[in-house]
Amino acid sequence: MASMGAGMPYGLQSMLKEGYKHMSGLEEAVLKNIQACKELSMITRTSMGPNGMNKLVINHLDKIFLTSDACTIVNELEVQHPAAKMLAMAAASQQQEIGDGTNFVLSLAGELLKRAEELLRDGLHPVEIADGYTRAADLALAKLDELVIEGMEKLDLRSVEDVSTRIMGCMSSKLHGYETLLAPLVAEACVAVLPKNENNFSVDNVRVVKIQGGSIHDSRVIRGLVLKRGVEGTVKRVEDAKVAVFAQGVDTLGTETKGTVLIKSAEELEGYSQGEEDKVEAAIKALADAGIKVVASGGSFGEMALHFLEKYGIMAIKIPSKFDLRRFSRATGAPALISLALPKADEVGFAKSLAVQEIGGTSCLVLEQSATKSAISTIVLRGATTQALDDVERAVDGGINAFRALTRDGRAVPAGGATEIEIARHVVDIGQREKGLDQYAITQFGHALEVIPRTIAENSGLDATDAVAALHAAHAEGNVRAGLDINTGQTIDLGSDSVYDLYVAKWWGIKLAVDAAATVLRVDQ
């Protein structure tokens, strides 16, 4: 019994399965978690801003990602460390909520934890630091409300020019140099499908189709749907056509129950085949008599059905993807029917123009609707390589998400680090006047916000210290909109160049970064 007891684990290890690790205390748990989060933050930080560096990521499927988009980088890295995962989840929440500012969340959270490490080594308790950060965040968000540019909330969401101007700043940070080309395309596509109630705008109604070849300048917007496939028959173009959509294949109808047919002679076999043929023809003829010129199917077309569709001059479209079939239904206004029968009047859709076009060597089916009828718009992107098209698509997705955010809250704040510097000055000033232990965490929160303009300057090849000092000097003189011009290194009001940051992106960014940092700090085992 004594020999058995000698080899047995003791304490907490005796309650856990073999192979489990238990880490606790400041050195083992808190500081190691902070170190993991700092390393994740440093990976994405160099990709911040218009001049951010690209990352080459190869995921577990050997797919290559060449991008500076922080959310894509973090997702494809498949982070395993539990504390670093919290930062990744905070960035994912920002992407889901706003679609922009993921790098802001990661960089700010990483800097907050870096400065928390210094305070921990000075003897402060993690809970005191977390509470100080939470209080500082409340001060920062209150100050953010004061920095909103007057008149910006009165945005005409149905004006392509006004929307293009507002989302340009968001898109320039993702694909610098092409924002003046892409922003009007995104604005046109979003405005085309904006419902009467602007809050009901859905990003799913703006589709992106990537077609390799040509240049990015060949990209265009189509008020309708583009599918990268042809048609089944020889009818390639129809105008002002009625549309019927079937969820299943268009073919001879099978019985609902299993049955056996006993055929005794050649005449009976011929009669059975003829009866089948007559039923298919009757179904197709009924569609043609109703004026339907287009039949779309989620399954395949039988040879017999295709023969009669050709006979009556009906276009046959096969759409195997159920998601594309839903979009086609939404674009034409025809619900997907589950049986091959004549649709009712309210189940018949309409297409202004439906034609097979060759775009860059790719055969595409282009559905175009009138300005009032269009429920879906498509941005056709052109580019030389797959990686370049993927990067352009991410920038376009960012612009679409920015438009969605504008439908909820149209307010804007100064860009180029102006907002962060002004909030930092405000928070540090309050922190220095505090008397309790919170003062240290509040002051460090203010200094942590400086990481945004500092990083933008570093990634643009400027002297970060001089840039931040110049911003502080400009703000001390009362120029609260002074941001960093990455091209000249001067401090100017970027609003004069129509570059703004979204208020909601900053608000959620600060909130999520602080929540993630405070959660990591409160873990001790």
Secondary structure by P-SEA (a helix, b strand, c coil): caaaaaaccccccccccccbbbbbcccccaaaaaaaaaaaaaaacccccccbbbbbbbcccccccccccaaaaaaaaccccaaaaaaaaaaaaaaaacccaaaaaaaaaaaaaaaaaaaaaacccaaaaaaaaaaaaaaaaaaaaaaccccccccccccaaaaaaaaaaaaaacccccccccaaaaaaaaaaaccccccccccccbbbbbbccccccccccccbbbbccccccccccccbbbbbbbccccccccccccbbbbbccaaaaaaaaaaaaaaaaaaaaaaaaacccbbbbcccccaaaaaaaaaabbbbbbbccaaaaaaaaaaacccccccccccccccbbbbcbbbbbbcccbbbbbbbbccccccbbbbbbbbccaaaaaaaaaaaaaaaaaaaaaaaccccccccaaaaaaaaaaaaaaaaaccccaaaaaaaaaaaaaaaaaaaaaaacccaaaaaaaaaaaaaaccccbbbccccccccccccccbbbbaaaaaaaaaaaaaaaaaaaaccc
